[in-house]
Amino acid sequence: MKQMPKEYYELLEQLQAVDFALVDLTLYLDTHPQDYQAIQQFNQLAQKRKHLKKQYETLYGPLQQYGNSYSNYPWNWDDTPWPWQV
């Protein structure tokens, strides 16, 4: 497997941290649906994740399949490493 630059791992770690917080907030909001501050925090993190995902995919390729991420030309789903391989 090819070695990726330090920035690759830093960006991937940021994405993982935001994803963890979004999952945690989702679970919380399932039992506290009226918590306005938690909803605001969720929406802010969702926006941050969207930005981080776009930044990652611009630099390193798609994160998700089935239409959740675009592909460059040529088709680049077989480019490694995939995020779950690092």
C-alpha positions in Angstrom: 0.0 0.0 0.0 1.3 3.4 -0.9 2.2 5.9 1.9 -0.1 8.9 2.1 0.9 12.4 3.2 0.5 13.5 6.8 -2.4 15.8 5.8 -4.4 12.7 4.5 -4.4 11.2 8.0 -5.2 14.5 9.7 -8.2 15.1 7.5 -9.4 11.5 7.9 -9.1 11.9 11.6 -11.1 15.1 11.6 -13.8 13.3 9.6 -13.9 10.4 12.0 -14.2 12.8 15.0 -17.1 14.7 13.4 -18.8 11.4 12.5 -18.5 10.2 16.0 -20.0 13.4 17.4 -22.9 13.2 14.9 -23.7 9.6 15.8 -23.6 10.5 19.5 -25.8 13.5 19.0 -28.2 11.4 16.9 -28.6 9.0 19.8 -29.1 11.8 22.2 -31.7 13.6 20.0 -33.6 10.3 19.7 -34.4 10.6 23.4 -34.4 14.5 23.6 -36.0 15.7 20.4 -36.9 19.1 21.9 -33.3 20.1 22.8 -32.8 23.1 20.5 -29.1 23.5 21.4 -28.3 19.9 20.5 -30.1 20.3 17.2 -28.1 23.4 16.5 -24.9 21.6 17.3 -25.9 18.6 15.1 -26.6 21.0 12.2 -23.3 22.8 12.6 -21.4 19.5 12.7 -23.4 18.2 9.7 -22.3 21.3 7.8 -18.7 20.8 9.0 -18.7 17.2 7.8 -20.0 18.2 4.4 -17.1 20.7 4.1 -14.5 18.1 5.3 -15.9 15.4 3.0 -15.7 17.8 0.0 -12.1 18.7 0.9 -11.1 15.1 1.4 -12.7 13.9 -1.9 -11.2 16.8 -3.8 -7.7 15.8 -2.6 -7.9 12.0 -2.2 -10.9 10.6 -4.0 -14.4 9.4 -3.0 -15.4 8.3 0.5 -18.7 6.5 -0.2 -20.3 4.6 -3.1 -23.8 4.3 -4.4 -24.1 8.0 -5.5 -23.0 9.4 -2.1 -19.7 10.6 -3.7 -18.8 11.6 -7.2 -16.1 9.9 -9.2 -13.3 11.7 -11.1 -12.4 10.6 -14.6 -11.3 8.0 -15.1 -13.4 6.0 -12.7 -11.4 6.1 -9.4 -13.1 3.7 -7.1 -10.2 1.3 -7.3 -7.6 3.9 -6.2 -6.1 2.9 -2.9 -5.8 3.2 0.0 -9.5 3.4 0.8 -10.3 5.2 4.1 -11.1 1.9 5.9 -7.7 0.5 4.9 -5.6 3.0 6.9 
